[in-house]
Amino acid sequence: MSKYFGTDGFRGEAGITLTADHAYKVGRFLGWYYNALRERNGDNESARIVIGKDTRRSSYMFEYSLVAGLTASGADAYLLHVTTTPSVAYIARVDDFDCGIMISASHNPYYDNGIKLIDCYGEKMPEETLLLVEDYIDGKLHVFDQDWPELPFAHREHIGCTVDYVAGRNRYMGYLISLGIYSFKGVKVGLDCANGSSWNIAKSVFDALGADTYVINNQPNGLNINNNAGSTHIEGLQKFVVEKGLDVGFAYDGDADRCLCVDEKGNVITGDHILYIYGCYMKERGKLLTNTVVTTVMSNFGLYKAFDEQGIGYAKTAVGDKYVYEYMAKNGCRIGGEQSGHIIFSKYASTGDC
């Protein structure tokens, strides 16, 4: 069982239980490890690792610490800057990175932060790799048939470089826009960006699809992420949608891997509602492969009764989108998620998405 990494990364209060030193060591290990794997496969190119972050003040500290560790071990660090967790997963997969790192504590307050590790397939990093990271942090690393009390530093031309990779974030936005097959022209959409990762992405996407977009909580200052805002404080968006006479509203959390909705009357559409609406929609069109929607044990009993009435099967996993995705990947399911708004469409993404 992981000591530091939970289902959603290495989380803690910044500067107390999660420090710059931890981040540096995570970078040191990942840079060295992926370079070592490449060398064993006869590849002398430097490992490539992509990093994104949310808007917390401490995210810069962790970003720079990770970069120092990665480059000191001889890996190249590609910076997406402020971006969403799903975008890091997407870019890690399509741009052939060794792994991806997202700096975020999701829906938690600004003083917490976290380091999420994503593999080259855009999925959460395998447990065995996370355990190696932890062993290095604890000074007891044993891998490749030997003990590593310390890792070698890269030198001369082997020291890694840092690459500004904002183009990757822009390409992800282009991918989201490309998925929109209907115009939103004339549709009034409200967005609550939680003063987090979606603040500079979500509006651009909806605008490009033709919507009239109205936004709240899109002025991050490093301290206001999730503060009475976003999917964990949906009442702000409910009020906004009703007062402005909007057609629909979407509320994200700090790193925009979960989304809750509000209808035109201000009613909350939870993750369970979304799973039901899309489950039925996909079944009607013959797209619900395996006729199964994947849920967690936190889902409402009413959801299962409603699925029974529609002849839709369902599976229940432990709480955590990690477990939902693992079940979906193993069993070929197309949709799954959590009541909290982590909804995964496996055809398009390996994480919950905005």
C-alpha positions in Angstrom: 0.0 0.0 0.0 1.3 3.5 -0.9 2.7 5.6 1.9 2.6 9.0 0.2 0.5 8.5 -3.0 -3.2 8.0 -2.5 -5.8 7.4 -5.2 -5.3 11.0 -6.3 -1.6 11.6 -6.0 0.7 12.8 -3.2 -1.4 15.2 -1.3 -0.7 17.4 1.7 -0.5 20.9 3.1 2.1 22.8 1.1 5.3 23.4 3.0 4.3 21.0 5.8 3.3 17.5 4.8 4.2 18.1 1.1 7.4 20.1 0.7 9.6 21.4 -2.1 12.1 18.7 -1.1 9.5 16.0 -1.7 8.8 17.5 -5.2 12.6 17.7 -6.0 13.0 14.0 -5.0 10.0 13.0 -7.1 11.6 14.8 -10.1 15.0 13.3 -9.4 13.6 9.8 -9.3 11.4 10.1 -12.4 14.1 11.7 -14.5 16.6 9.1 -13.6 14.2 6.1 -13.9 12.8 6.9 -17.3 16.3 7.7 -18.6 17.4 4.3 -17.3 14.5 2.5 -18.9 15.4 4.2 -22.2 19.0 3.2 -22.0 18.0 -0.4 -21.3 16.0 -0.3 -24.6 19.0 1.1 -26.5 17.6 4.6 -26.7 20.1 7.4 -25.8 17.6 10.3 -26.1 16.7 12.1 -22.9 13.5 11.2 -21.2 10.6 13.7 -21.8 8.2 14.6 -19.0 5.3 17.0 -19.3 4.1 19.1 -16.3 0.9 21.1 -15.7 -0.3 23.0 -12.7 -3.3 24.7 -11.2 -3.5 28.2 -9.8 -2.4 27.7 -6.2 0.4 29.9 -5.0 2.5 26.9 -4.1 2.1 25.3 -7.5 5.0 27.4 -8.8 7.3 26.2 -5.9 6.5 22.6 -6.7 6.8 23.1 -10.5 10.3 24.6 -10.1 11.3 21.9 -7.6 10.1 19.1 -9.9 12.0 20.7 -12.9 15.2 21.0 -10.8 15.0 17.3 -10.0 14.1 16.2 -13.5 16.8 18.2 -15.2 19.4 17.3 -12.6 18.7 13.6 -13.5 19.1 14.3 -17.2 15.4 14.5 -18.2 13.8 17.2 -20.3 10.9 19.0 -18.6 8.0 20.4 -20.8 5.9 23.0 -19.1 2.2 23.4 -20.0 1.8 26.1 -17.2 -1.7 26.5 -15.7 -3.8 23.8 -17.3 -6.3 21.1 -16.4 -5.5 17.5 -15.3 -7.2 16.0 -18.3 -5.0 18.1 -20.6 -1.8 16.7 -19.0 -3.2 13.1 -19.5 -4.1 13.9 -23.1 -0.7 15.4 -24.0 1.3 12.7 -22.2 -0.5 10.2 -24.4 -0.6 11.8 -27.8 2.8 13.6 -27.7 4.8 10.5 -26.7 6.0 11.6 -23.3 7.5 9.1 -20.8 5.1 10.4 -18.2 3.1 13.4 -17.1 2.9 15.3 -13.8 0.0 17.4 -12.6 0.5 19.8 -9.6 -2.9 20.2 -7.9 -5.0 19.3 -4.9 -8.1 19.3 -7.0 -11.1 20.6 -5.0 -9.2 21.2 -1.7 -8.3 24.6 -0.3 -5.5 26.7 -1.7 -3.0 25.8 1.2 -3.1 22.1 0.1 -1.4 20.9 -2.9 -0.6 17.6 -4.6 1.5 15.8 -7.2 -0.4 13.5 -9.5 1.7 11.2 -11.7 0.4 10.0 -15.1 1.9 7.4 -17.3 2.6 7.5 -21.0 -0.9 6.2 -21.8 -2.5 9.1 -20.1 -3.6 6.9 -17.2 -2.7 7.0 -13.5 0.8 5.7 -12.9 1.0 2.0 -12.0 1.3 1.2 -8.3 4.7 -0.5 -8.7 6.3 2.8 -10.1 4.7 4.9 -7.3 6.2 2.5 -4.7 9.6 3.0 -6.3 9.2 6.8 -6.0 8.3 6.4 -2.3 11.2 4.1 -1.7 13.6 6.7 -3.1 12.0 9.4 -0.9 12.6 7.2 2.1 16.2 6.3 1.1 15.6 2.6 0.5 15.4 2.3 -3.3 16.1 -1.1 -4.8 15.6 -1.4 -8.5 17.4 -3.0 -11.5 18.9 -5.6 -9.1 20.7 -3.1 -6.9 20.4 -0.6 -4.0 20.4 3.1 -4.8 21.1 5.1 -1.6 21.5 8.1 -3.9 21.0 8.7 -7.6 23.7 9.9 -10.0 23.5 13.5 -11.2 23.6 14.2 -14.9 26.5 16.4 -16.1 27.8 18.3 -19.1 25.5 17.8 -22.2 23.4 15.2 -20.3 21.8 17.8 -17.9 18.2 18.1 -18.9 16.6 21.2 -20.4 13.3 23.0 -19.8 10.9 23.6 -22.7 7.9 26.0 -22.8 5.1 23.8 -24.0 2.1 26.1 -23.9 1.4 24.8 -27.5 0.4 21.5 -26.0 -2.3 23.2 -23.9 -3.6 25.0 -27.0 -3.6 21.7 -29.0 -5.7 20.1 -26.2 -8.2 23.0 -26.5 -8.3 22.3 -30.2 -9.1 18.7 -29.5 -12.0 19.6 -27.2 -13.4 21.9 -29.8 -13.1 19.2 -32.5 -15.3 16.9 -30.4 -18.2 19.4 -30.6 -20.5 18.1 -33.4 -23.3 20.6 -32.7 -23.2 24.4 -32.7 -24.1 26.1 -29.4 -25.1 29.2 -31.3 -27.8 31.0 -29.3 -27.2 28.9 -26.2 -26.5 30.9 -23.0 -23.9 29.0 -21.0 -22.7 29.8 -17.5 -19.3 28.6 -16.3 -17.9 28.5 -12.7 -14.1 28.1 -13.1 -13.5 27.8 -9.3 -10.6 30.3 -9.8 -8.7 27.2 -10.9 -7.2 25.4 -13.9 -10.2 26.0 -16.3 -10.2 29.8 -15.9 -8.3 30.4 -19.2 -9.5 27.3 -21.1 -13.2 26.7 -20.6 -14.6 30.0 -22.0 -12.5 29.8 -25.1 -13.8 26.3 -25.9 -17.5 27.3 -25.4 -17.0 30.5 -27.4 -15.4 28.5 -30.2 -18.5 26.3 -30.3 -20.7 29.3 -30.7 -22.1 29.7 -27.2 -22.9 32.9 -25.4 -20.6 32.3 -22.5 -20.9 34.0 -19.0 -18.2 33.2 -16.5 -17.8 33.5 -12.7 -14.7 32.8 -10.5 -12.2 33.2 -13.3 -9.8 35.6 -11.5 -7.3 33.4 -9.7 -4.9 35.1 -7.3 -3.2 32.0 -5.9 -5.3 32.0 -2.7 -8.9 31.9 -3.9 -9.0 28.5 -5.8 -12.2 26.6 -4.7 -13.0 29.3 -2.2 -16.8 29.4 -2.2 -16.5 28.5 -5.9 -16.7 25.6 -8.3 -18.3 22.2 -8.2 -18.0 21.9 -4.4 -19.9 25.2 -3.9 -22.5 24.9 -6.7 -24.9 27.3 -5.1 -23.0 30.3 -6.6 -23.6 29.0 -10.1 -27.2 28.1 -9.4 -27.9 31.7 -8.4 -25.9 33.0 -11.4 -27.8 30.9 -14.0 -31.2 31.9 -12.6 -30.4 35.6 -12.3 -28.9 35.8 -15.8 -31.6 33.7 -17.4 -29.0 31.2 -18.8 -29.8 27.9 -20.4 -27.3 25.8 -18.6 -24.3 26.1 -16.2 -21.2 24.0 -15.7 -19.1 24.1 -12.5 -15.5 22.7 -12.4 -13.3 21.9 -9.5 -9.7 23.3 -9.0 -8.0 21.1 -11.7 -11.1 20.7 -13.9 -11.3 16.9 -13.8 -14.8 17.0 -12.4 -17.8 18.9 -13.5 -21.4 19.4 -12.2 -24.2 21.0 -14.1 -27.1 23.3 -13.4 -30.3 23.4 -15.5 -32.1 26.6 -16.5 -34.2 26.5 -13.3 -31.1 26.3 -11.1 -31.4 22.6 -10.3 -28.2 20.7 -9.7 -27.4 17.9 -12.1 -25.0 15.6 -10.2 -22.6 13.0 -11.5 -25.3 10.4 -11.0 -27.7 12.4 -13.2 -25.1 12.8 -15.9 -24.4 9.1 -15.9 -28.1 8.3 -16.3 -28.7 10.9 -19.0 -25.6 9.7 -21.0 -26.3 6.0 -20.3 -29.7 6.3 -21.9 -28.5 8.5 -24.7 -25.7 6.1 -25.6 -28.0 3.0 -25.3 -30.5 4.6 -27.7 -27.8 5.1 -30.3 -26.2 1.7 -29.9 -23.0 3.2 -28.4 -23.2 1.8 -24.9 -20.7 -1.0 -25.4 -21.2 -3.9 -22.9 -24.5 -2.2 -21.9 -22.8 -1.2 -18.7 -22.3 2.1 -16.8 -19.5 2.0 -14.2 -20.3 3.7 -10.9 -18.9 3.8 -7.4 -20.4 2.6 -4.1 -21.2 6.3 -3.4 -23.8 6.4 -6.2 -27.5 6.9 -5.3 -29.6 3.8 -5.0 -32.2 5.6 -7.2 -29.7 5.6 -10.0 -29.6 1.8 -10.1 -33.4 1.5 -10.0 -33.6 4.0 -12.9 -31.0 1.9 -14.9 -33.0 -1.3 -14.2 -36.1 0.3 -15.7 -34.1 1.2 -18.8 -32.5 -2.3 -19.1 -29.0 -0.8 -18.5 -26.4 -2.8 -16.6 -24.1 -1.2 -14.1 -20.9 -2.0 -12.1 -19.9 -0.6 -8.7 -16.2 0.1 -7.8 -14.4 1.5 -4.8 -14.6 5.3 -4.5 -12.0 7.1 -6.8 -12.0 7.7 -10.6 -8.8 5.6 -10.7 -10.9 2.5 -9.9 -13.7 3.5 -12.2 -11.2 3.9 -15.1 -9.4 0.6 -14.3 -12.7 -1.3 -14.4 -13.7 0.5 -17.7 -10.3 -0.3 -19.3 -10.4 -4.0 -18.2 -14.0 -4.6 -19.3 -14.3 -2.4 -22.4 -16.9 0.0 -20.9 -17.5 3.4 -22.5 -18.8 5.5 -19.6 -18.3 5.7 -15.9 -17.9 8.1 -13.1 -18.7 9.4 -9.6 -21.5 11.4 -8.1 -19.0 14.2 -7.5 -18.7 14.9 -11.2 -15.8 12.8 -12.3 -17.2 11.5 -15.5 -15.1 9.4 -17.9 -15.9 8.8 -21.6 -13.2 6.2 -22.4 -13.5 6.9 -26.2 -12.2 10.4 -25.7 -10.2 10.6 -22.5 -8.6 8.5 -19.8 -9.6 10.9 -17.0 -12.7 12.8 -15.9 -12.9 15.8 -18.2 -14.1 19.3 -18.4 
